[in-house]
Amino acid sequence: MGGVPVKHHSKSKVGRRRSQLALKKKGIVACANCKSPALPHRMCAQCGKMTSKKKIATKKSEKSGS
């Protein structure tokens, strides 16, 4: 016995399995420097700058001793 399916798979079962195979849309953002479209977390193809926003450094609050 080779190559013969043992059980029948319904259309809904096959469709649910194949739903994960669909291609996802790419999230395109505007470059912060030149405003051209670019992929996030990558260098811009036009100006060479990183497209992600830089995090603002904050001071850690010091614990007050009593």
MODELLER restraints for C-alpha pairs under 7 A, 6 or more apart:
rsr = mdl.restraints
at = mdl.atoms
rsr.add(forms.Gaussian(group=physical.xy_distance, feature=features.Distance(at['CA:27:A'], at['CA:39:A']), mean=6.70, stdev=0.5))
rsr.add(forms.Gaussian(group=physical.xy_distance, feature=features.Distance(at['CA:28:A'], at['CA:37:A']), mean=6.24, stdev=0.5))
rsr.add(forms.Gaussian(group=physical.xy_distance, feature=features.Distance(at['CA:28:A'], at['CA:38:A']), mean=5.65, stdev=0.5))
rsr.add(forms.Gaussian(group=physical.xy_distance, feature=features.Distance(at['CA:28:A'], at['CA:39:A']), mean=5.03, stdev=0.5))
rsr.add(forms.Gaussian(group=physical.xy_distance, feature=features.Distance(at['CA:28:A'], at['CA:40:A']), mean=6.62, stdev=0.5))
rsr.add(forms.Gaussian(group=physical.xy_distance, feature=features.Distance(at['CA:29:A'], at['CA:37:A']), mean=5.69, stdev=0.5))
rsr.add(forms.Gaussian(group=physical.xy_distance, feature=features.Distance(at['CA:29:A'], at['CA:38:A']), mean=5.59, stdev=0.5))
rsr.add(forms.Gaussian(group=physical.xy_distance, feature=features.Distance(at['CA:29:A'], at['CA:39:A']), mean=6.13, stdev=0.5))
rsr.add(forms.Gaussian(group=physical.xy_distance, feature=features.Distance(at['CA:29:A'], at['CA:40:A']), mean=6.25, stdev=0.5))
rsr.add(forms.Gaussian(group=physical.xy_distance, feature=features.Distance(at['CA:30:A'], at['CA:36:A']), mean=5.41, stdev=0.5))
rsr.add(forms.Gaussian(group=physical.xy_distance, feature=features.Distance(at['CA:30:A'], at['CA:37:A']), mean=4.62, stdev=0.5))
rsr.add(forms.Gaussian(group=physical.xy_distance, feature=features.Distance(at['CA:30:A'], at['CA:38:A']), mean=5.99, stdev=0.5))
rsr.add(forms.Gaussian(group=physical.xy_distance, feature=features.Distance(at['CA:31:A'], at['CA:37:A']), mean=6.11, stdev=0.5))
rsr.add(forms.Gaussian(group=physical.xy_distance, feature=features.Distance(at['CA:31:A'], at['CA:38:A']), mean=6.10, stdev=0.5))
rsr.add(forms.Gaussian(group=physical.xy_distance, feature=features.Distance(at['CA:31:A'], at['CA:44:A']), mean=6.69, stdev=0.5))
rsr.add(forms.Gaussian(group=physical.xy_distance, feature=features.Distance(at['CA:31:A'], at['CA:51:A']), mean=5.00, stdev=0.5))
rsr.add(forms.Gaussian(group=physical.xy_distance, feature=features.Distance(at['CA:32:A'], at['CA:51:A']), mean=6.06, stdev=0.5))
rsr.add(forms.Gaussian(group=physical.xy_distance, feature=features.Distance(at['CA:34:A'], at['CA:47:A']), mean=6.81, stdev=0.5))
rsr.add(forms.Gaussian(group=physical.xy_distance, feature=features.Distance(at['CA:38:A'], at['CA:44:A']), mean=5.77, stdev=0.5))
rsr.add(forms.Gaussian(group=physical.xy_distance, feature=features.Distance(at['CA:38:A'], at['CA:51:A']), mean=6.94, stdev=0.5))
rsr.add(forms.Gaussian(group=physical.xy_distance, feature=features.Distance(at['CA:40:A'], at['CA:51:A']), mean=5.85, stdev=0.5))
rsr.add(forms.Gaussian(group=physical.xy_distance, feature=features.Distance(at['CA:40:A'], at['CA:52:A']), mean=5.99, stdev=0.5))
rsr.add(forms.Gaussian(group=physical.xy_distance, feature=features.Distance(at['CA:41:A'], at['CA:50:A']), mean=6.76, stdev=0.5))
rsr.add(forms.Gaussian(group=physical.xy_distance, feature=features.Distance(at['CA:41:A'], at['CA:51:A']), mean=6.00, stdev=0.5))
rsr.add(forms.Gaussian(group=physical.xy_distance, feature=features.Distance(at['CA:41:A'], at['CA:52:A']), mean=5.34, stdev=0.5))
rsr.add(forms.Gaussian(group=physical.xy_distance, feature=features.Distance(at['CA:42:A'], at['CA:50:A']), mean=5.85, stdev=0.5))
rsr.add(forms.Gaussian(group=physical.xy_distance, feature=features.Distance(at['CA:42:A'], at['CA:51:A']), mean=6.13, stdev=0.5))
rsr.add(forms.Gaussian(group=physical.xy_distance, feature=features.Distance(at['CA:43:A'], at['CA:49:A']), mean=5.33, stdev=0.5))
rsr.add(forms.Gaussian(group=physical.xy_distance, feature=features.Distance(at['CA:43:A'], at['CA:50:A']), mean=4.37, stdev=0.5))
rsr.add(forms.Gaussian(group=physical.xy_distance, feature=features.Distance(at['CA:43:A'], at['CA:51:A']), mean=6.07, stdev=0.5))
rsr.add(forms.Gaussian(group=physical.xy_distance, feature=features.Distance(at['CA:44:A'], at['CA:50:A']), mean=6.02, stdev=0.5))
rsr.add(forms.Gaussian(group=physical.xy_distance, feature=features.Distance(at['CA:44:A'], at['CA:51:A']), mean=6.19, stdev=0.5))
